[in-house]
């Protein structure tokens, strides 16, 4: 959000997406869009093209982007190799950062085989229809979900999930739930999906002492796996099914394996079909 200032430019400028926090893939994409818009305007009048170019570049300079939502769209849809080239891949931080080195080392030392962990701890089991949550864990997760109101503030519980203070967590719900922890933004496909992850973390923390020993990023990945195996919608109680879907954005088109309620269409997960098609079976 723009911060206040003594000048008009100070009020317009968005410090979250400019200066040291500028997203360069976003900037490049938006400058290209501005060039296209200017070119189209030139077909009408050269003067109009000049105005469009100046306004677009000023907006990009002050706001960080021209198209609303670009920072999230770019990080979600641009190939990871492109983001990494700009130092903006998910989870990317300067490798010289000592804390990052510590986290990487902690991951290497404590990471486990996720499928084996979920099976050994009685969380997921093989059935005739594929892999599903065990009845016992599904019940424990359901109890956690119903114990908290659907519209409850999740700032505190999310701080517990990510092992930080509530002051370091910001939750936004529009257009999709986005949680900022420190300087990193994480997104969920729906509020129900976020609720399930929080409840699953709490249930898993009680279910097994091994949960707390796992690296944070692996716990986050497992929460998505647990969420994708739910068969009942937390929003309306309807059945949850999995189907291929195509998503489009300004940066391209890609296929996802959507896990969603067939009644209210609440989406619980959007998975990469190349990595999940063989493990998520309904």
Rosetta blueprint (number, residue, H / E / L):
1 X L
2 X L
3 X L
4 X L
5 X L
6 X L
7 X L
8 X H
9 X H
10 X H
11 X H
12 X H
13 X L
14 X L
15 X L
16 X L
17 X L
18 X L
19 X H
20 X H
21 X H
22 X L
23 X L
24 X H
25 X H
26 X H
27 X H
28 X H
29 X H
30 X H
31 X H
32 X H
33 X H
34 X H
35 X H
36 X H
37 X H
38 X H
39 X H
40 X H
41 X H
42 X H
43 X L
44 X L
45 X L
46 X H
47 X H
48 X H
49 X H
50 X H
51 X H
52 X H
53 X H
54 X H
55 X H
56 X H
57 X H
58 X H
59 X H
60 X H
61 X H
62 X H
63 X H
64 X L
65 X L
66 X L
67 X L
68 X L
69 X L
70 X H
71 X H
72 X H
73 X H
74 X H
75 X H
76 X H
77 X H
78 X L
79 X L
80 X H
81 X H
82 X H
83 X H
84 X H
85 X H
86 X L
87 X L
88 X L
89 X L
90 X L
91 X L
92 X L
93 X L
94 X L
95 X L
96 X L
97 X L
98 X H
99 X H
100 X H
101 X H
102 X H
103 X H
104 X H
105 X H
106 X H
107 X H
108 X H
109 X H
110 X H
111 X L
112 X L
113 X L
114 X H
115 X H
116 X H
117 X H
118 X H
119 X H
120 X H
121 X L
122 X L
123 X L
124 X E
125 X E
126 X E
127 X E
128 X L
129 X L
130 X E
131 X E
132 X E
133 X E
134 X L
135 X H
136 X H
137 X H
138 X H
139 X H
140 X H
141 X H
142 X H
143 X H
144 X H
145 X H
146 X H
147 X H
148 X L
149 X L
150 X L
151 X L
152 X L
153 X L
154 X L
155 X H
156 X H
157 X H
158 X H
159 X H
160 X H
161 X H
162 X L
163 X L
164 X L
165 X L
166 X H
167 X H
168 X H
169 X E
170 X E
171 X E
172 X E
173 X L
174 X L
175 X L
176 X L
177 X L
178 X E
179 X E
180 X E
181 X E
182 X L
183 X L
184 X E
185 X E
186 X E
187 X E
188 X L
189 X L
190 X L
191 X H
192 X H
193 X H
194 X H
195 X H
196 X H
197 X H
198 X H
199 X H
200 X H
201 X H
202 X H
203 X H
204 X H
205 X H
206 X H
207 X H
208 X L
209 X H
210 X H
211 X H
212 X H
213 X H
214 X L
215 X L
216 X H
217 X H
218 X H
219 X H
220 X H
221 X H
222 X H
223 X H
224 X H
225 X H
226 X H
227 X H
228 X H
229 X L
230 X L
231 X L
232 X E
233 X L
234 X L
235 X L
236 X L
237 X L
238 X L
239 X E
240 X E
241 X E
242 X E
243 X E
244 X E
245 X E
246 X E
247 X E
248 X E
249 X E
250 X L
251 X L
252 X E
253 X E
254 X E
255 X E
256 X E
257 X E
258 X E
259 X E
260 X E
261 X E
262 X L
263 X L
264 X L
265 X L
266 X L
267 X E
268 X E
269 X E
270 X E
271 X E
272 X L
273 X H
274 X H
275 X H
276 X H
277 X L
278 X L
279 X L
280 X L
281 X L
282 X L
